[in-house]
Amino acid sequence: MTKLVAVMVMVVVVVLTGAAWGFNCPVVIKQAEDMLKKAEAKPNADTKPLIDESKKYLAEARAHHENAKTKRDHGDAVRKAKFALALAEEAVTLQTP
């Protein structure tokens, strides 16, 4: 259920921001990396799957950015990085008592 909420939030964010953020890949990727570091500081059974999935999306975002040839490719990188960020944020939230 929590994954569904995170994905829905990210869909809303992507729709509102659009692909115009396509060239902000490094910024969004860095935000996701920083949040993932926070999440990895205190993992537990509830947050481990979120952290793993966040790492997967972050790796995909980096790959999209590195291999980008068009604005769409950069948009895909930003979208994946935002998914990674949302999952890491959820993990951090669940770690807070």
Kinemage of the C-alpha trace (Angstrom):
@kinemage 1
@onewidth
@group {chain A} dominant
@subgroup {mainchain}
@vectorlist {calphas} color= white
{ca met a 1} P 0.000 0.000 0.000
{ca thr a 2} L 2.833 2.402 0.844
{ca lys a 3} L 4.443 1.791 -2.542
{ca leu a 4} L 1.162 2.650 -4.215
{ca val a 5} L 0.949 5.933 -2.324
{ca ala a 6} L 4.548 6.798 -3.240
{ca val a 7} L 3.951 6.037 -6.896
{ca met a 8} L 0.747 8.076 -6.934
{ca val a 9} L 2.542 11.041 -5.370
{ca met a 10} L 5.290 10.787 -7.949
{ca val a 11} L 2.802 10.635 -10.810
{ca val a 12} L 1.236 13.854 -9.588
{ca val a 13} L 4.656 15.483 -9.291
{ca val a 14} L 5.647 14.376 -12.788
{ca val a 15} L 2.373 15.612 -14.266
{ca leu a 16} L 2.703 18.983 -12.548
{ca thr a 17} L 6.351 19.545 -13.428
{ca gly a 18} L 6.305 17.980 -16.885
{ca ala a 19} L 9.301 17.151 -18.983
{ca ala a 20} L 10.581 20.733 -18.787
{ca trp a 21} L 12.847 19.632 -15.968
{ca gly a 22} L 14.665 17.301 -18.342
{ca phe a 23} L 18.031 18.968 -17.988
{ca asn a 24} L 17.925 19.021 -14.191
{ca cys a 25} L 18.933 15.369 -14.054
{ca pro a 26} L 22.062 15.876 -11.930
{ca val a 27} L 20.171 17.979 -9.385
{ca val a 28} L 17.342 15.494 -8.914
{ca ile a 29} L 19.727 12.530 -8.926
{ca lys a 30} L 21.797 14.235 -6.197
{ca gln a 31} L 18.655 14.860 -4.122
{ca ala a 32} L 17.724 11.187 -4.421
{ca glu a 33} L 21.258 10.104 -3.487
{ca asp a 34} L 21.239 12.304 -0.383
{ca met a 35} L 17.833 11.051 0.743
{ca leu a 36} L 18.888 7.461 0.098
{ca lys a 37} L 21.935 7.962 2.345
{ca lys a 38} L 19.585 9.132 5.112
{ca ala a 39} L 17.353 6.122 4.576
{ca glu a 40} L 20.286 3.713 4.653
{ca ala a 41} L 21.445 5.098 8.007
{ca lys a 42} L 18.718 3.295 9.972
{ca pro a 43} L 17.212 0.506 7.864
{ca asn a 44} L 14.638 -1.851 9.336
{ca ala a 45} L 12.411 -4.636 8.035
{ca asp a 46} L 9.763 -2.170 6.835
{ca thr a 47} L 12.160 0.131 5.015
{ca lys a 48} L 14.577 -2.377 3.461
{ca pro a 49} L 12.356 -3.093 0.398
{ca leu a 50} L 11.829 0.651 -0.135
{ca ile a 51} L 15.563 1.292 0.028
{ca asp a 52} L 16.285 -1.529 -2.420
{ca glu a 53} L 13.705 -0.259 -4.875
{ca ser a 54} L 14.992 3.288 -4.508
{ca lys a 55} L 18.507 2.076 -5.372
{ca lys a 56} L 17.130 0.342 -8.464
{ca tyr a 57} L 15.372 3.483 -9.700
{ca leu a 58} L 18.434 5.600 -8.942
{ca ala a 59} L 20.653 3.299 -11.003
{ca glu a 60} L 18.158 3.490 -13.872
{ca ala a 61} L 18.091 7.304 -13.593
{ca arg a 62} L 21.872 7.481 -13.819
{ca ala a 63} L 21.866 5.190 -16.856
{ca his a 64} L 19.185 7.269 -18.610
{ca his a 65} L 21.137 10.450 -17.916
{ca glu a 66} L 24.489 9.076 -19.039
{ca asn a 67} L 23.039 7.677 -22.272
{ca ala a 68} L 20.692 10.590 -22.982
{ca lys a 69} L 20.477 11.778 -26.562
{ca thr a 70} L 17.164 13.656 -26.444
{ca lys a 71} L 15.090 15.724 -24.030
{ca arg a 72} L 12.872 12.685 -23.558
{ca asp a 73} L 15.845 10.672 -22.310
{ca his a 74} L 16.625 13.377 -19.760
{ca gly a 75} L 12.949 13.437 -18.782
{ca asp a 76} L 13.080 9.684 -18.172
{ca ala a 77} L 16.150 10.183 -15.973
{ca val a 78} L 14.387 12.847 -13.929
{ca arg a 79} L 11.255 10.710 -13.561
{ca lys a 80} L 13.249 7.700 -12.314
{ca ala a 81} L 15.242 9.897 -9.934
{ca lys a 82} L 12.015 11.340 -8.535
{ca phe a 83} L 10.671 7.838 -7.985
{ca ala a 84} L 13.892 6.970 -6.155
{ca leu a 85} L 13.597 10.146 -4.083
{ca ala a 86} L 9.984 9.411 -3.132
{ca leu a 87} L 10.783 5.872 -2.046
{ca ala a 88} L 13.773 7.019 0.014
{ca glu a 89} L 11.649 9.764 1.623
{ca glu a 90} L 9.044 7.181 2.542
{ca ala a 91} L 11.721 4.999 4.113
{ca val a 92} L 13.005 7.933 6.175
{ca thr a 93} L 9.459 8.753 7.276
{ca leu a 94} L 8.840 5.177 8.383
{ca gln a 95} L 12.077 5.193 10.382
{ca thr a 96} L 10.970 8.211 12.401
{ca pro a 97} L 9.122 7.226 15.579
